[in-house]
Amino acid sequence: MPAHLTLDANDVRTVMGRYRDLLRTHQQVVNRLNVYPVPDGDTGTNMALTLESVAQELDGLEDGSTMAQVCKAISHASLMGARGNSGVILSQLLRGFTERFSGVDSIDGPTLAGALSHANLLARQAVVRPVEGTILSVAKAAGEGATVAAEARADLLGVAEAARSSAQVALDYTPEQLPQLKQAGVVDSGGTGYVLFFDALLSVLDGRDLPEPPAIEGIVLGDIELTGHGEGGDVGDLRYEVMYLLEAPDDTIPAFKEVWAGIGDSIVVVGGEGIWNCHIHTDDIGASVEAALDIGRPRGIRVTDLLEQVVEERWVTEHAAEPEPEPTGPAPRTAVVAVVSGDGVGRIFRSLGVQRLVVGGQSMNPSTEELVHAVEALRSDEVVLLPNNKNIRAVAQRVNELTAKTVTVVPTNSIVEGFASLLAYDPDADATANAASMTDSASQVIAAEVTQAVRDTTVDAGEVKVGDWIGLSQEGIVAIADDLGEASCRLLEVLIRADHELVTVIEGEGSSPATTRRITEWLHAEHPGLAVEVQKGGQPLYPYLFGIE
């Protein structure tokens, strides 16, 4: 088909729909490009859910809607549907497009170039400390490439191709900008999701095929080749994740991948020059290892039960539809909304005076709209919002501009910081005063947690292997052990100081009476002057949360 000379409002709607579809099919691989070794692979999910909100709002528009109407819908829906840092940045990119598109009836090359540059500017403004080697670098390169093409009088297709090419070059370069990416052998996850936008755009402009889902053989993201058996397999039915380093001649790898394609899915093969990093989802652990033995020597073999990684999603899904109890008594001057995961955690927040709970957590972030609805459901005109997770803070900060109520955010990064903040909550004070005192109270507690690593990595505390128990503080991973109790005690040993008076232990899924007893006995033996409180939180993924005051 001939290339479009311009894009009209209906074309923009089509681009957004195709971008949503691409994010859906590529969601899991974008998630797995996250390199932090805890269950935080949520970039693809957050980007896909953000675009799902956009597509739903566009579906509600009448046929023949104007460019201004389409742009308004995109901007509003992406803002309300944004989830996590990646969703917020994506919403800013889309807002940048729409601010430049809404004033025209059709989009040509210069208009597209200006919109991409403006989108980059807004996305960077949304980040307190922009980091290169992320989606921001990819967005910047796309805008610069498009601008150069437009200044050379390229048509709309030429500008879009230049943007896509520049974005891909920047994406491939991200491992050179972030050591974490280079160490893991991956490119940036958010940048990968953004490049898909240009694939959607080019498919509308000249009818080229959309890239296949990443489980189909031949996809290359930077230096990462992804293979699999496509529509013949359902990754959700595959139980185990198998990973290892493989020492084998380069010319044996194509046949190796063919063997793997028959026994699993979500296959990632990274490397060259005789050393390969291999990843597969499969039900046949033995066959996945035997394939390597046929051509070389596998080492560092790691096997993960994938069912454990859907625990939080299950908890959130099961509890999201539960109705909130109707408020009783007079409304406080300032009410509190808190994001929670775990039944016991929710009960504790209720007991500390929180009026509204929103379910969510590390890898299942609530949307802006969910937080706005929680605020609007309260009878108070002033509200304090507790995100209780660093991934949710960016979304929480957007709520105040979307409601007539006064909303302030206490920047809590953890459940225990949320608990501590509520010790200074005064229902009769205004939101601004509460936010100040609650933030100060939250800062007095040291928050820590124990979870299980899902990736190998190297940190200052040592080597982390998949399946290890790791203790995390604000400084990152500070304790590593193959035993949950041992990791917990090592974590506390690093963090507790002589002037500390209280340790709160919050039990989650995966904790046990024996392990809790081991922790409390260690505390009494090593720090006899400390008071110790144990609470049942029921949170997924983190068997123990600790608050040290």
C-alpha positions in Angstrom: 0.0 0.0 0.0 1.2 3.6 -0.6 2.6 5.4 2.4 0.5 7.9 4.1 1.4 11.5 3.4 -0.3 12.6 6.7 -2.1 11.0 9.6 -5.6 11.9 10.5 -7.5 11.4 13.8 -8.7 7.9 12.8 -5.1 6.9 11.9 -4.0 8.0 15.4 -6.6 5.8 16.9 -5.4 2.9 14.9 -1.8 3.5 15.9 -2.8 3.4 19.6 -4.7 0.2 19.1 -1.8 -1.5 17.4 0.6 -0.2 20.1 -1.6 -1.7 22.7 -1.6 -5.0 20.9 2.2 -5.0 20.6 2.6 -4.3 24.3 0.3 -7.1 25.1 2.2 -9.7 23.0 5.6 -8.4 24.2 4.5 -7.9 27.8 6.4 -10.8 29.3 9.7 -10.4 27.6 9.7 -6.7 28.5 9.0 -7.7 32.1 12.0 -10.2 32.0 14.3 -7.5 30.8 14.2 -6.0 34.3 17.5 -6.9 35.9 16.9 -6.4 39.6 17.0 -9.8 41.3 13.7 -9.5 43.2 10.2 -10.0 41.8 10.1 -6.5 40.2 9.6 -7.5 36.5 6.6 -5.2 36.0 7.6 -2.8 33.2 5.8 -4.6 30.4 2.7 -5.1 32.6 2.6 -1.5 33.6 3.1 -0.2 30.0 0.5 -2.6 28.6 -2.1 -1.7 31.2 -1.5 2.0 30.6 -2.2 1.5 26.9 -5.2 -0.7 27.7 -6.8 2.3 29.4 -6.0 4.4 26.3 -7.5 1.9 23.9 -10.7 1.5 26.0 -11.3 5.3 26.1 -10.7 5.6 22.4 -13.1 2.7 21.8 -15.8 4.9 23.5 -15.4 7.8 21.1 -17.8 8.2 18.2 -16.7 7.6 14.6 -15.5 10.8 13.0 -14.1 12.3 16.3 -11.8 15.2 15.7 -8.0 15.1 16.3 -8.6 17.3 19.4 -11.1 14.8 20.8 -8.8 11.9 20.1 -5.9 13.6 21.7 -7.8 14.6 24.8 -8.9 11.0 25.2 -5.4 9.7 24.9 -4.0 12.2 27.3 -6.7 11.7 29.9 -6.8 7.9 29.7 -3.0 7.5 29.9 -2.8 9.7 32.9 -5.6 7.9 34.7 -4.5 4.5 33.7 -0.8 5.0 34.4 0.8 2.3 36.6 4.2 2.4 38.1 7.2 4.5 37.0 7.1 3.1 33.5 3.4 3.8 33.1 3.9 7.4 34.3 6.8 8.0 31.9 4.8 6.5 29.1 1.8 8.7 29.9 4.1 11.7 29.7 5.3 10.7 26.3 1.8 10.3 25.1 0.8 13.6 26.5 3.7 15.2 24.6 2.4 13.7 21.4 -1.1 14.9 22.0 -0.2 18.4 23.0 1.4 18.9 19.6 -1.2 16.9 17.6 -4.3 18.4 19.1 -3.9 21.7 17.3 -3.8 20.2 13.8 -6.2 18.3 11.6 -3.5 16.1 10.1 0.1 15.1 11.1 3.0 15.6 8.7 6.7 15.0 9.1 7.7 18.2 10.9 4.7 17.9 13.2 5.7 14.3 14.2 9.3 15.4 14.8 8.2 18.3 17.0 5.9 16.0 18.9 8.6 13.4 19.6 11.0 16.1 20.9 8.2 17.6 23.1 7.4 14.1 24.4 11.0 13.6 25.4 11.0 16.9 27.3 7.8 16.1 29.2 9.0 12.6 30.1 12.3 14.0 31.5 10.4 16.6 33.5 8.4 13.7 35.1 11.6 12.1 36.5 13.3 13.7 39.5 16.8 12.4 38.6 16.8 11.3 35.0 19.1 8.3 34.3 20.6 7.6 30.9 20.4 4.1 29.6 16.7 4.0 30.2 13.5 4.8 28.2 14.5 8.4 28.5 17.6 7.9 26.4 15.5 6.1 23.8 12.9 8.9 23.7 15.6 11.5 23.3 17.2 9.7 20.4 13.9 9.2 18.7 13.2 12.9 18.9 16.7 13.9 17.7 16.5 11.4 14.8 13.1 12.6 13.7 14.3 16.3 13.9 17.3 15.7 11.7 15.1 13.9 9.1 12.5 16.7 9.1 15.1 19.4 8.7 16.4 17.4 5.6 12.8 17.7 4.3 12.0 14.0 4.7 8.3 13.1 4.4 6.2 11.6 7.2 7.4 8.1 6.5 11.0 9.2 6.4 10.7 11.0 9.7 9.0 8.0 11.4 11.7 5.6 10.0 14.5 7.9 11.3 12.9 8.1 14.7 12.6 4.3 14.9 16.1 3.7 13.7 17.6 6.2 16.2 15.5 4.7 19.0 16.8 1.2 18.2 20.4 2.5 18.2 19.9 4.1 21.5 18.2 1.0 22.9 21.1 -1.2 21.8 23.5 1.2 23.5 21.8 1.2 26.9 24.0 -1.6 28.3 27.0 0.6 27.8 25.3 3.3 29.9 24.0 1.1 32.8 26.4 -1.5 34.2 23.4 -3.5 35.6 22.1 -4.0 32.0 25.6 -5.0 30.7 26.1 -7.4 33.5 22.8 -9.1 32.8 23.3 -9.1 29.0 20.0 -7.2 28.4 18.8 -3.9 27.0 16.5 -1.5 28.9 13.0 -2.8 29.4 11.1 0.5 29.1 13.1 1.5 26.0 12.2 -1.8 24.5 8.5 -1.1 25.1 8.8 2.4 23.6 10.4 1.2 20.4 7.3 -0.9 19.8 5.4 2.4 19.4 7.3 3.1 16.2 6.6 -0.4 14.9 2.9 0.4 15.4 3.3 3.8 13.7 5.1 2.4 10.7 2.6 -0.4 10.3 -0.1 2.3 9.8 2.0 4.5 7.6 2.9 2.0 4.9 1.3 -1.4 5.9 4.5 -3.2 7.0 4.0 -6.2 9.3 4.0 -5.8 13.0 6.9 -7.6 14.8 5.9 -11.1 15.9 5.5 -11.9 19.6 8.9 -12.5 21.3 8.3 -16.2 21.8 8.5 -16.7 18.0 12.0 -17.5 16.7 14.0 -14.7 15.1 13.1 -11.7 17.2 16.1 -9.6 18.2 16.0 -7.0 20.9 19.4 -5.4 20.9 21.8 -8.3 21.3 19.1 -10.6 22.7 17.6 -13.2 20.5 14.3 -14.6 21.5 13.0 -17.9 20.2 10.2 -20.3 20.9 7.2 -22.1 19.4 4.9 -19.2 19.1 1.2 -19.9 19.2 1.8 -23.6 19.8 2.6 -23.0 23.5 1.1 -21.2 26.4 3.8 -19.8 28.7 1.2 -19.7 31.5 1.1 -23.5 31.4 4.8 -24.0 31.8 5.9 -24.7 35.4 9.7 -24.1 35.5 12.2 -21.4 34.5 15.6 -23.0 33.7 18.7 -20.8 33.2 22.4 -21.6 32.7 25.6 -20.5 31.1 26.5 -22.7 28.2 30.0 -23.1 26.8 29.5 -24.3 23.2 30.7 -23.5 19.7 28.7 -20.7 18.1 27.7 -22.8 15.1 25.9 -25.3 17.3 23.5 -22.8 18.8 20.9 -22.7 15.9 20.3 -26.5 16.3 20.3 -26.1 20.1 17.5 -23.5 19.9 15.5 -25.8 17.6 15.6 -28.5 20.3 14.6 -26.0 23.0 11.8 -24.7 20.8 10.2 -28.1 21.0 10.2 -28.3 24.8 9.4 -24.9 26.0 8.8 -21.2 25.4 10.0 -17.7 26.3 13.4 -18.8 25.2 16.3 -16.3 25.5 19.8 -17.0 24.1 22.4 -14.3 24.7 26.1 -14.3 23.9 28.7 -15.5 21.3 32.3 -16.5 21.0 31.7 -19.7 22.8 29.7 -18.6 25.9 26.0 -18.3 25.9 23.4 -17.2 28.6 20.3 -19.4 28.1 16.8 -19.1 29.5 13.7 -21.2 29.0 10.2 -21.8 30.5 9.5 -25.5 30.3 7.9 -28.5 32.1 10.9 -30.7 31.1 13.9 -29.7 33.2 15.9 -32.7 32.2 15.5 -32.2 28.5 16.4 -28.6 28.7 19.7 -29.4 30.3 20.4 -32.5 28.1 20.2 -30.2 25.1 23.2 -28.3 26.4 25.2 -31.5 27.2 24.8 -32.6 23.6 26.9 -29.6 22.3 28.9 -28.3 25.2 29.1 -27.7 29.0 26.3 -26.0 31.0 27.3 -24.4 34.3 25.5 -22.3 36.9 22.2 -24.1 36.3 19.3 -22.4 38.1 15.7 -23.7 38.2 12.8 -21.6 39.5 9.2 -22.6 40.1 7.2 -20.0 38.2 4.1 -20.6 40.2 5.7 -18.8 43.1 6.0 -15.6 41.0 2.3 -15.2 40.5 1.5 -15.1 44.2 1.1 -11.3 44.4 -0.9 -11.1 41.3 -3.3 -13.7 42.6 -3.6 -11.9 45.9 -4.4 -8.6 44.3 -6.8 -10.1 41.8 -8.7 -11.9 44.6 -9.0 -8.8 46.8 -9.4 -6.0 44.4 -13.1 -6.6 44.0 -13.9 -6.8 47.7 -16.1 -3.8 48.7 -14.8 -1.3 51.2 -16.8 -1.0 54.4 -19.1 2.0 54.6 -17.6 4.7 56.9 -19.3 5.4 60.2 -19.2 8.4 62.5 -18.2 11.9 61.5 -15.7 12.4 58.7 -12.2 13.5 59.9 -10.8 16.8 58.6 -8.1 14.8 56.9 -8.5 11.1 55.9 -5.9 8.6 54.8 -5.7 6.3 51.9 -3.1 3.5 52.0 -1.9 1.0 49.4 -1.6 -2.5 50.9 -0.9 -6.1 50.1 -1.9 -8.8 52.6 -5.0 -9.2 54.8 -3.2 -8.7 58.0 -1.4 -5.6 56.7 -4.8 -4.1 55.8 -6.1 -4.8 59.3 -3.1 -3.1 60.9 -3.6 0.0 58.7 -7.3 0.1 59.6 -6.4 -0.1 63.3 -4.0 2.9 62.9 -6.8 5.0 61.5 -6.7 4.5 57.7 -10.1 5.1 56.1 -9.5 3.6 52.7 -7.3 0.8 51.4 -6.2 0.2 47.8 -4.8 -3.3 47.0 -1.4 -3.4 45.2 2.2 -4.0 45.7 5.7 -4.4 44.2 4.7 -6.0 40.9 0.9 -5.2 40.8 0.8 -1.4 41.0 -2.6 0.4 41.2 -3.5 2.9 38.5 -3.9 6.6 39.0 -7.6 6.1 38.5 -7.9 3.6 41.3 -6.2 6.0 43.7 -8.4 8.8 42.5 -11.5 6.7 43.1 -10.4 5.9 46.6 -9.9 9.6 47.4 -13.2 10.5 45.9 -15.0 7.8 47.9 -14.0 9.5 51.2 -16.2 12.1 52.8 -13.2 14.3 53.9 -12.1 17.2 51.7 -8.4 16.7 52.6 -6.6 13.4 52.1 -3.1 12.0 52.9 -2.0 9.2 50.5 0.5 6.5 51.6 1.9 4.6 48.5 4.0 2.3 50.7 6.2 1.3 47.7 8.6 3.3 45.6 7.1 1.9 42.4 3.7 3.5 43.3 5.0 7.0 44.4 5.1 8.4 40.9 1.5 7.5 40.3 0.4 8.8 43.7 1.9 12.2 43.0 -0.5 12.7 40.1 -3.7 12.3 42.2 -3.9 15.8 43.5 -4.2 17.4 40.1 -7.1 15.0 39.2 -9.5 15.8 42.1 -11.0 18.8 43.7 -9.9 17.6 47.1 -6.6 18.5 48.6 -4.3 15.4 48.4 -0.8 15.2 49.8 1.5 12.3 49.5 3.7 10.9 52.3 6.5 9.3 50.3 6.5 5.9 52.1 8.6 3.3 50.3 7.5 0.3 52.5 4.7 -1.0 54.6 6.6 -0.4 57.8 7.2 3.2 56.9 3.5 3.5 56.3 2.9 2.1 59.8 5.4 4.5 61.3 3.9 7.5 59.5 0.5 6.9 61.1 1.9 7.3 64.6 1.9 11.0 63.8 -1.5 11.1 62.1 -3.9 13.7 63.5 -7.4 13.5 62.0 -8.2 17.0 63.1 -5.2 18.7 61.4 -5.1 19.7 57.8 -3.5 17.6 55.1 -0.4 19.7 54.7 0.4 19.6 58.4 -0.3 15.9 58.5 2.0 15.2 55.6 4.9 17.0 57.2 4.6 15.3 60.6 3.9 11.9 59.1 6.8 12.1 56.7 9.1 13.0 59.7 7.7 10.0 61.6 8.2 7.6 58.7 11.8 8.8 58.4 12.5 7.6 62.0 12.1 3.9 61.0 14.5 1.7 59.1 12.5 -0.5 56.8 13.9 -3.9 55.7 12.5 -7.0 54.1 13.5 -10.5 53.1 12.6 -12.1 49.8 13.9 -14.7 47.4 16.1 -13.8 44.4 14.8 -14.6 41.0 18.0 -13.7 39.2 21.7 -14.1 39.7 23.6 -10.9 40.4 26.7 -9.6 42.2 26.4 -6.9 44.9 28.6 -5.5 47.6 27.3 -8.1 50.0 28.4 -10.9 47.7 27.2 -13.3 45.0 23.4 -13.8 44.7 22.1 -17.0 43.1 18.5 -17.7 42.1 16.7 -19.1 45.1 18.9 -17.4 47.7 17.2 -15.5 50.4 18.2 -11.8 50.3 17.8 -9.1 52.9 17.1 -5.7 51.6 17.3 -2.2 53.1 17.3 1.3 51.6 20.9 0.5 50.6 19.9 -2.5 48.5 20.9 -6.1 49.2 22.8 -6.3 52.4 22.4 -9.9 53.4 22.5 -13.2 51.5 21.8 -16.8 52.7 20.3 -20.0 51.5 18.1 -20.1 54.6 15.3 -17.7 55.3 16.0 -17.4 59.1 19.7 -17.0 58.5 19.1 -14.2 55.9 16.8 -12.4 58.3 19.2 -12.5 61.2 22.1 -11.3 59.0 19.9 -8.5 57.7 19.0 -7.4 61.3 22.7 -7.7 62.3 23.7 -5.2 59.7 20.9 -2.7 60.5 20.4 -2.6 64.2 22.4 0.1 66.2 23.0 0.5 69.9 20.4 3.4 70.1 17.5 1.3 68.6 14.7 0.4 70.9 12.1 -1.5 68.9 12.0 -4.1 66.1 8.6 -4.9 64.5 8.4 -8.2 62.7 5.6 -8.6 60.1 5.0 -12.1 59.0 4.0 -12.7 55.4 3.3 -15.7 53.2 6.2 -18.1 53.5 7.0 -17.3 57.1 6.7 -20.1 59.7 6.4 -20.2 63.5 9.8 -21.9 63.7 11.6 -19.2 61.6 9.9 -16.4 63.5 11.0 -18.0 66.8 14.5 -18.3 65.5 14.5 -14.6 64.6 13.0 -13.4 67.9 15.4 -15.6 69.9 18.3 -14.2 68.0 17.1 -10.7 68.7 16.7 -11.4 72.4 20.2 -13.0 72.6 22.1 -10.4 70.6 20.2 -7.3 71.6 18.6 -8.0 75.0 17.5 -4.4 75.5 15.3 -4.3 72.3 11.6 -4.6 72.4 10.2 -7.0 69.8 6.7 -7.0 68.3 5.4 -9.6 65.9 2.4 -8.9 63.6 0.7 -11.1 61.1 0.7 -9.3 57.8 0.0 -12.0 55.2 1.8 -10.1 52.5 2.9 -12.1 49.4 6.5 -12.4 48.2 8.1 -11.1 51.4 8.0 -13.6 54.3 9.3 -11.0 56.7 9.1 -7.2 56.8 11.0 -5.4 59.5 10.7 -2.0 61.1 13.6 -0.8 63.3 13.1 2.2 65.5 
